[in-house]
């Protein structure tokens, strides 16, 4: 289900962003003259931007944040569309305003969702990346490699390695992504061709280079004051893309005689997201190139028209639609894979009609029985007392009590039939709000409270480790799942395959074993 939600979000974000970009350019072309601009107007524009960014920090989620963030993004596009038609100095200020504004909007969203602190990936965000990569990657690997569990086990380890490296670079990732997107938007809004890369985008390139060197040294040395350390780290991330881009431009300049120079630059840029030394080397090369003036400094916007340099909005739309289609296709593969190992995936609430439910307050367990099955499930999750939360430790936590890990379908019956009539039938198209409410209330009131009805205490909002997939191609997880902070993730239908190494590498405090007998 998560793959389809991500695909839909990707599609909507692409279409909305394209519409805002086109609207900003059309509005400026027809109604606003660049000659009418003045510094007081620019100061007012900047004041509204800062006020909007400050307001974003007060909204953690919801429609208010969505509309405010969207409005602020359109405001950034509109300002860039005006400044791009101004003087050289105003063009540089306009680009920096667009880039830093987009970076702060993105950071405000992730911070409001609790995904990052100090631009370093949190355990929740890292876990969500592991979940998503497994959902999108493992079924595709299984389809390509077949049922060879030995090969697939090695491949899933590599998936986990990439996710660990990716989440370790979340700060540079946000900055580089915002920089690249701002570069594309600025080029689209301009009347001329693509802006030059690197430090040429800075108003005072040489002074900025010295500042970047000092900030980098401060980040490397560290500070005892957390606020000062965060400030230096943030400035470092803001300035980093300029020097990384300058480094890439220098590599392209040195390798301009090679036919594969563009491929080389693309490979280096991709490696920089996963391998920190590559990113550091590019930034260092960019700094040397700027200080040593290896490349001639030119205007911000090229005045020479070159084919295929000005980006077209249709290309971005096609890319977004294609990405959404690819994610949806991989999500369908995931759903199909889970269907093979979990026959009750998506079964309607009528499944509970023939199942008898008996709760025991003393044993803190619930027994489910029908004509073809009977099992007893613990009301509470069993903590996994191990430095590493792997599948063997989860199974051992249950076996030490004379029990076993529940299967995925046993979890589904327990979740569905203990909350009768609250799970949607057929295809799930909206959130199960009653179940979400109960999960949230139980988390707020704590697990130690005395409950009048033991059958109402099944869910605590923790991810469940249940019986692994046969062949150990992954660890089978069942909802509810705190990591995604989504209504879809706390529904009984939620399933996910997680790479084994994802559990072996970290200690996830919100994962517990679900025991049955």
Steps between C-alpha positions, in 0.01 A plus 500: 500500500783742583638473146168613352477789747855612412420472127185708539684763705777515236244548223305772682817684607628498140179637352449764771860621479487519122177700521648744751814549289300564184262731687783703652667549163174593326405745775833680487508508119158664477455713811830576674787705361852445628572872468236577763695314768684681775690414817205588728284265295767232523524550878124460529512188285773356720307588818195306380728206415659496846162536669366207298799284590458586868131410483584160348678396819171520695316247284624144534256349251162535340334708233615829650863405457430372149334819380745728679800312364349498149424871517851577620648293217293691245617824663860384448431417135337838445792684659752307291302573182530872578865503606615292202409792274696753703866596518787258556504567873125453534523173308750366748291610797191354336663161455631488855158603632334223296751234602514582871121545512437159345756346734329651806152394385625144454677501834193645676287219360742225604553661840123530551465131420770414751718347231820698548666685785792725423486376140615156611275203425306377803448131571136533391598650164771239446255223581246647258767503229576136571131415481445688176813366333401145594146554373621640168821303459462145629206396277681635195814307597291189558341537157839540330697247703222247546465305822873464560500596868879495523540761227205703627632500857826652378312754290277610786813558706624740233162677501538550874857627457385762250219614730741535792733711287207701365354577842845592631516780242152640559631854559697524173216318325243766594740779404606347167144410404376851578795648309434289193129574504564874544743487208237339278225745606725803453597379153138445403399846623785673314477641150847370427672167545593301809683684781867424547591251767694531822642799677419728205148508644627674817511882515845499665659173394845557652366622835251211504787257442683629805182483707439144385852401600447646849159338541634163383781523753248582772284201409803272498630628836156506663352719773387425852197727458228310307343818361832623361580157358160483327546850356840414353367169364204671335717768333735224383213306339364818336837586342608144418309462167667808350846348545392148406356641177822697446697179550283318244543790257877480548498125433296567185746770395796264549323212324336701221690304237346171618182388331378354829551821699127549569466140617802548725347810659169319555679206661700726731186690601319174579795362697514819703156424648619164633875536551602789724868512388385556139281791612786647706742461208264679259446786747876529559567504125235767455656712775846470343361583159333814632790624712751421223263636234545188290186588305428843359215673679218580263150644525234324702288425193656400174422737212583239236207285401584131499271219399356278775624728778179678592286255700145440389214457743367204303823307567454542875135391477592193297774414750263533795226295334753236401640482853150466644420220254823318587437528875141382456618201294752401766231550764280257309786249504529546876127446547518185289798369696327561833186335366693177449620489859189654659180358345279713726657824379206733439234255611167669594365529853258214426802277563423536871145362468609141569774583750435488875694747714570437872717736706688413819589783737719276714706360215480825302427303187215451256400169346359487148327182385307390193423175320843485339730681744563588862780707648570727797666838456656718769324829560833683535809503284800317640808724527804368315778492760799501269765756398400430140139456395530216251248234410670236716483727806130561432432126476706432814296759696188291434665159541629594846135512610409172334338684206581580140484797267151558366447468128395792286145366464469437874588864556237601247228293668598634841497862386189469285280286721588665830370826360179373331342716235781756495701378205396605152375231267629456148767732361625751756454851368493706820640491852347279770450788740347307791792262515746785465329679790525196726865447418577865576307497828673186624840648423411819688363318806784250521519123498477459880149636545223266618262429215141400557482305177812294427400455137536877453872491584635315200675791332767722653626664184821299471623318193456125526765248405312188390607173338763561232450416138585141410851501358601807705473744210396763751346567839122516502360803682135561588324824596448724677825671413625818666775564248281631220270710722221428255140393550558225247779353711279436804235304314470123536588454134849647536782262407858561401812303417809642668855399416657283768803726525276797569410338832849370562663842464289698745308487825150611410315594823156487337524137383367213711442130444140378483478159669240225450451138596 
